[in-house]
Amino acid sequence: MIVITNRLPLRTLYPKPEEKCGIITGNIDRQEYPELSSLLYRVSFKVKSDQTGEVYQDLISSNFIFDTVNTKGGIKSGSLVTYQPKNEKDPNYGMIAQVKKVTAPPINIEAVRMGGPRNPDPEKMFFDIEFLAPKEVGGKVVYEKKNLRKNDLKLYHQGDLVYSFECGPDFINYKIPEGSSRVLERYYTARQNFRSSQSQQNRQRLEAAENDLWNGRFVLDKNNQPKYPEISQIEEEFRDELFEYLNKMVERMVSLGFTPNDDKVGKRILGKAPNLKARFPVPKGAIPGKKITIEIGGKQIVVKIPDASLDGSGNYWEKMLKPNEIIEVPIDKDDNSSVYPELSSSVKNKGDLEFIPTLIKGSFARGKDVKVLDMDKMIPPPKDQQFYIKAAKIKKVDGNNWKFKELDSFDKEMEQIIIDLEVLVDLQLGIKTKYADGEKPGMMGKLGDMIGNALLSSTACPSRMDSLKESLGQVVKKSTPKLSIDERNQITIDRLTKQEEKGDEMEAERQRNIETKRREVRRGGRRKKKTRKKNYKNKRRTMRLNYIKDDYRRSRKRNRKKRTKRRR
């Protein structure tokens, strides 16, 4: 039997989700609104500092002294590699680069199911890379290399990207009056039925579910396969709520992940006996109304997680207790009788998080074995230098703390859909000198370390300038005259028109891909709109009018109350 492998689709594989998301139900006995649909968001980070240069580098597990993920050591999209082609005279031979794209066939069970080998052929794997600091030769610089073989690259670091996972608002099923209108649930069901029996009927149902899910919501590739969500096509009714939640979610991840002991977010004791309180971030998996034991300043303290929904107002995203959310709860004396006399406001967690840069500029390298002639050259950090994070600031993209990660391909076969976000973080690093065990610096050594590390540490000027720019922006915003009703209406009309034009452009591109008649192109019609026309066509018109009348939020609240009454 001859197995043809060159027709297998090429795609990128992603890890399985670390937690389950779906319909979040409230407490029916307390008459909470039960239907909240959630998606799993996977957040990756790119960081830079004065020491690491102007290029944002992927945050990887080897940047920390503790284990963040299970390292596998494979070359993946985002990995840092050393370029080592057969031609050793290549100007960029031995230079560090970042893998931007990996094209490879599927592996394991999926490959066998499609008639291919279990393990991919290295000759059918291709890599696109971008050099961090390419060499200049003859007045020319080459930043990119495409379609490289695996033998041309050597993994520079052993480790995967550091991810943060959290369930958040579902912009696909944001409105779910009944089960039949849940787009994702229909897709999961159709996909599973097709896997069980590849009949013509199941195939048609899967194609219809795919059209409803991908068309008009996601950026599509040349084969009409989804890559990542199109931000402009998210429904206006839900966009503000979604963006607000994701912005705060990312803020919590960055503040707790990079500066866990900062005065604003660190664990500590507040107040005086007998009215002591504990301030701490909510751990993932904590159940509202249940007790847990936390550690603050080496003390084991029993606290109770508050339940914000006890007021009976409903089960809404803005009210939910979120992972890493900073809360203050009373410390019960009876639950902590053994340690209560030792608790005071002086008890808190201290210390900065150690950070191991992947590469640093040669100008920041100091040490016994450091011999760098090119101060701008990116090199591994010296062994006798220890870096730590003093501050972390999010770099906004289009006014948000995040952006949809522009994936080369989207894994449609994952157990549940994962939406990838990417966050840019500017780090302010400090530097200390490492000494061998038993070795202590003298007086002059300490003075030299203080001066040298002060010069090599990140300056606070850039962050202060950013804060100044934000303050000036707020001043300008407040001093700007309020827009008239006609001006606000025109802005709204322009935004809606731009959204419709973008949707038409996406549909035209999809049709052009179909017209190529290539076998691998996904076909099908537009996203079905029967449910929208039937259920809330008039409501959409009303919502837009209310939006123009500056009554948008109140109209949302009003309609939400109506839906709650109908359920009761």
N, C-alpha and C positions, 0 to 999 in steps of 0.2 A: 504494500500500500504506500502510495506516495502522498506525503503531507505537504501541502502548499502553505508556507508560512509568510510569504511576502504580501499576502492580502490581509493579514491581521491588522486591525486598527492600532495605531500608535497613540498612547495616552500616558498620563502621569498618575501614579497611584498615591493615595493619601491614607494616613492611619485611620483606624476605626474610631468612631466617636467615643469619648470617655464618659459621657452621661446621656441619659435619655431625655428628650424633650418632646412635647406634644401638647395635648389639651390639659390645661391646668384647671382643675375643678375646685370650687370653693366649698365651704361648709354649708350644705343644704339646710341643715337644722337651724343655722343662723341666718337663713335666707340670703346668703351671699350670691352674687351673680356668678354662675358656675363656668361660663365659657370664656376662657382666655387661651388663645393659641400661641405657642412658643416655638421658636427656632433655636437651634444650637449655633452659636457664634464661636468661631475659632480665631483668636487674635494672635498674630505674630508681630514682632517688634524689630525695628531697625534703629540703631543707636549711633551717635557720633559724639565726639568731644574735641577739645583743643588738641589732645594728644593723638587722637585717631584720624585727624584730617577732616576734610570737607565732605567725604563720601560716607553716606550712611551704610553701616555694616550690619548684617544679620545678627541678632542676638541668639547665641547658641549655648548649648549646655556647658561647653568648656570655658565659658566666660565666668563661671562661678566655681567655687571650691566644693560645692555640694552637688549631688545628683539631682538634676531637674527632669530628665527624660532618660529612657533607655537608649543608649547609643548603639548604633549598628555599624557605623563606619562606611556606609555606601555613599557614592556620589549622587547627590540629589540637586534639584533646583534650589538655589540659594547657598550651596556649599562653596567653601573657599578651596581652591585647587592650585597646584603648581603646574604651569604649562611646560610640558616636556615632550615636544615632538621629536621625530626621528632626526630631523635636521637640527643639529645642535648649533648651527650658525644662525638660526632664526633670531632676530633682534630681541624678541620677547621670551626667549628660552629661559626657564627658571623663574619667571615672574609670577606673582600671585594674582589670581583672577577669581571672579565670582561667576558661578554657573547661573545663567539667566533662564535657560530652557533645556529640558531633557525630553527627548523623543525616543520612546521605546515601546516594544510590544507588551501586551499583558503577560502576567506570569501566573504560575500555580494553577489552581482549579479553573479560573476564568480562561486561561490560555488553553487548557485541555478541552474545555467546553466548546471553544471556538475552533478546535481542530489543530491547534498548534502545540509546540513543546512546552513542558512545564517551566523550564528555565529559559530566559531570553538569550538569544544569540548576541554576544558582545558586538558582533559585526553589524547588527541591526539597531544599535543604540547610538544616538547622536546627541552632541552637547553643543550649546551656544554659550560662550563665555564673554565676560567683559573685564578687562584688566583694571586693577585699582590704580596703578601708576605705571603705565607703559613707557618703554624707552623711546627716546627720540633719536632717530638715525637718519642722517641726510636731509634734515628738515622735515621729516614725516613722522607721524605718530599713528599707530594702529591701536584702537581701543577695543575692537571686537574681533572675535573669531567664531565662525559658525560651522555647524555640521562636523565637529571633531569626533574622532574615535576615542573610546575609553582608554586605549593605550597611550594617547597623547596627554593624558591628565593624571595627576597624582593628588590624592586627597591631602589637603593641607592640615585639616583639623579632624579629629574624630568626635563627632557629635551632631545632633540634630538641632533644628530650630526649637526655640523655647516657645511653647504655646500656652495660652490661657483660654479656658473654655467657660462659657456661661450661657444659660438659656435666657433668651430675651424676646421682645415682641416680634410677632410673625407678620411681616409686611406682605406675605402671599395670602394668608388666610386671615387677614386682619378683621374681616367681617364674616362671621360664621353663624347665620341664623338657623341653619340646619345642617345635618351631616352631609347631605348630598352636595353641598356647595363647598366642601373642603377640598381644595385643589390638590394638596399634597396627599391626603388620604386616598383620593381617587387614583393618583399616580402610583402610590405604593401597592394598592390592590391590583391594578392593571398589570404592573410589573411582575408581581408574584404569580398572578394567573398565567401570564405568558411564559414564565420560567417553568411552571408546572406542565403546561400544554401549549405548544407553539401552533395553535390552530389559527385559521384566518380570522375568526371572530375575535380572539384574544389579541391578535396583532393589531387589528383595527382599533380596538378599545385602548390599547397601549399608545398607539399613534395619536389618538384623540386626546388622551390624558397628557401626553408630552406636549402637544400643541398648546393646550390650555395652560401648561406650567411654564414652558420656556419662551414661547413666542410673545414678544411685547414686554417681557419682564427682564430678560437676560440679554447681554451682548452675545451674539452668535459668531462662530468662526465660519470659514469658507464652506464647511460641511453642514452649516445650520445647527451645530452642536453648541450647547451653552458653555460660556467661559466664566462669567461673573455677572452679578446684577447690574442693570442700568439704573443709576440713581435718579435720573430725570423722570423715569416712568413709574416711580412709586406713587401711589395714590395720594393726592393732596390732603384728603381727609385724615390720613394716618401719618403723614410724613413728619410733622412737628413732634408728635409724641414719640415716634421711633428715634429720630435724631437726638432728642433730649435724653432719652434713656441710654442710647449707645454712648453719647458723650460722657455721661456720668459714670457709666460702666467702665469705660477706658480710664477715666480719672482714678477710679478706685484701684484698678489693676496696676497702674503706673506708680501711684503713691505707695501702695503696700508692697509692690514687687521690688522697687528700687530703693526706697527710703523707708523701711518698715518701722524704724525707731524715731522718725521725725516727730517733733513736738505736736504737730497737728493731727497725726494719725497713729502714733505709737501707743502701746498699752501703758496705762498708768492708773494710779489711785487718785481720786479727787475728793475734796472736802475733809471734814474732821469727824472723828467719832462723836456720837453714835450715828452720824449721817454720812458714812463713807459710801462712795460710788466707784464703780469700775468702768473705765472707758476702754473699749477694745473693738477691733473689727469682727464682724460676724463671720465665723468659720463656715466654709462650704459644707452643706449637709445638716446644719443646725436646724432643729425643729422648734418653731415658735411655741412658747408655753412650757418647754422642757428645760431641765437644768443641765449645765455642762461644767467642767472644771477647766479653768484657764490658768496660765502661768504668767505672773507679772513680777518682774524683779526677783525671780527665784522663788516666789511664794505661790503655792497652789490654792486657788480661790474658786469657790463654788458660786456660780451666778445663774440666773434664770433668764432665758431668752424671751423678750417681750413678744406679745401677739398683738400686732397693730389692727388686726381685723375684728377684734372683739367689740368694736363700737357698732358693728352691724351695717356699716355704710357700703359694704360690697367688696368684691375681690378685683382690684384694679392694679395696673402696673405701678402707678405712682405710690401705692400704699404697701406693696409687697416688701417683705424683708429680704434684702439682696445680699449676696456674698460680698464680704469685705466692707460692708456698710458700717460706718463708725457709730456705735451706740453707747449710751450711758445707762447703767442699771444699778439699783441699790445693792449693797453687799449685806446680806442677811447675817446677823451675828450668830444665830443658832447654827446655821450651815457651816460657819467658819470659826467655831469656838476656839480651836487650837491655834490659829494664826491671827485672829482678829486683833489682839493687843499689839502685834508687830506691824500692823498696816497703818500707813500714813501717806500723805501726798508726796513724800520723798521716794516712795517705791515706784519704780518705773523701769522699763527696758531701755538699755543704752547700747551704743555702739553703731558703727557704720558698716555697711555691707561691702565686703571685699569684692573687687571686680578685676577680672583678668582680660585685658583687651586682646583681641585676635592679632591686631597689628597696630603699631604706633609709629609716629614720625621719628626719624633718627635724631632730631633736635631735642627730643624729650628723653632720650635714652642715656642713662648714667649707670656706671658699674665698672667693676674691675676688668671684665672681659669685653667691654663694648669698644669696638673700633669702627666708627662710622665716619666716612668722608662726606657723603651726600646727606645733608641735614633733612632734606625733604623725602628721602627714601623711606618706604614703609617696611618695618622690620618687626620680628617678634619681640615682645617686651623682655628686658633683661631679667634674669633670675633673682637678682638682689634688689629689685624694685617691687614694692607692693602698692597697688592702686586700690582706692576705695571711693565709693560714691558719696559725694557731699550733697548733691541736689540733682533733681531730674525734672525736665520741663518738656511738655508735649508740643511738638511742632504741628500747628493746625494746617489742614489741607481743605481749601474752599470753605473755611469757617468752622470745620468740624475737627474733632480730635482723632479722626480715623478716616480711612477710605476703603472702599471695596478692593480687595487684593486682585490685581489683574492677572489671573491665572491663564496659563497657556491652554489648559484643558480642565474640564469639570468632570469629576467622577460621578456619573449618574447611578452607578451600581452600589454605592455605599448604603449601609443599612438605613440611615436617615440623612437627609440633606444637611450639609454643613455650609454655612456662609462664612467665608474667610474675610477678615478685616486686617488691615495693616496699619501700624502706628509708628510714627517717627518720634524719637525721643532724643533730646539734647541733654547729655550728661555733663555734670560738673565734677571732675575727678580730682582727688587729692592723691599725693604720692608719699610713701614712707620708704625708708631704707630697711631692707631685710638683713639681719645679722645671723650668722651661723649659731647653732646651739652652744650656749655658754659664752659666746662673744658679746662684750658690752662696749659701746662707744665711749670714748673719753669726752672730756669737756669740749675740746675743740671739734671732736667728731660730731657731737650733738649740735654745736653751733653751726657747723658746716651743713649738717642735714637740714636744719631749720631754714637756712638761707637757700640752699639748693632746691629743697622741696617746695618752698614758697614760690620760687621762680618757675618750677616745672609743673605745679598744680594749675588746674583750670582757673582762669580769672573770673570773677563775678561780674565783670563789666558787661559781657554780652547779655546775660540774663537780666541785668538791671536796665540795659537799653531796650530789651524786649518788653519789660514791664512798663518802661516809660512810654513806648509806642502804644501799648494797650491803653494806658491811662489817657494819653493824648487822643486816642481814638474815641474813648468814652466821652471826653470833653467835647470833641467835635460833634459827636452824635447828639449830646444833650443840647448843644448850642444851635444845632441845625433846626430851622423852622419846621413846624409840623406840616406834613403834606396835606393838601386839600383832598376832598372826597374824590374829585375827578382824577387827581394824580394817583391816588391809591387804587382807584378802579382801573386805570390804564396799566399800572404795574401788574395787577392781578391778571388782566387780559393778556398782557405780553407774556407772562409766565405760562399761562395755560396754552397760548398759541404756540410758544416754543416747545412745550411738552408734546403737543399734537404733531408738530412738524418733525420732532425727533422720532416719534412713533412711526410716522409715515416713512421716514428715511430708513428705519430699521426694517420695516416690512418690505420696502423696495429692494434692499440689499439681500434679504432672505429669498425673494423671488428671483433675483439675478443668479444666486447660487443654484437654485432649482433648475433654471434654464440652461445651465451648463451640462445637465444630464449626466453628471458624474454619479457612479454607482453609490459612493459613500455619502452623498448628500442626503440629509434628512428632509423628507417631504411632508406635505400636509397643508391644511388651510390655516387661516387666522385663528387666534385664540377665541374660543367660544364666548359669546357675550349674552347668551340667553338668560342666565341667572341675573346678570347685572340689569338687563332691560326689564326683567320681570319684577325683581325685588326692590330695586331702589333707583330706577331711572328718574322718577320724580324727586326722590330725596336728593340725588346728586345735583339736580338743578337748584333745589332749595338751598343746599349746602353752599353752592357757589354764590348764590345771591346773598346769603347770610355772611359769607366771607367778605364780599364786597362791602356789605353794610357794617363791617367791623364787629360782627356778632358771631364770628366763627366758633370760638370756644364755647360760648353759651349754647349755640345750636347743637354742638357735639354732646354736651352734657344733657341737654333736653332729650335728644334722640336716644342716648344711652339709657336714660331713666324709662323711656317708653318701652325699649326692648326688655328691660328688667321686669316691668309690669306684665308684659305679655308672657314671660316665662312662668310667672307666678300663677 
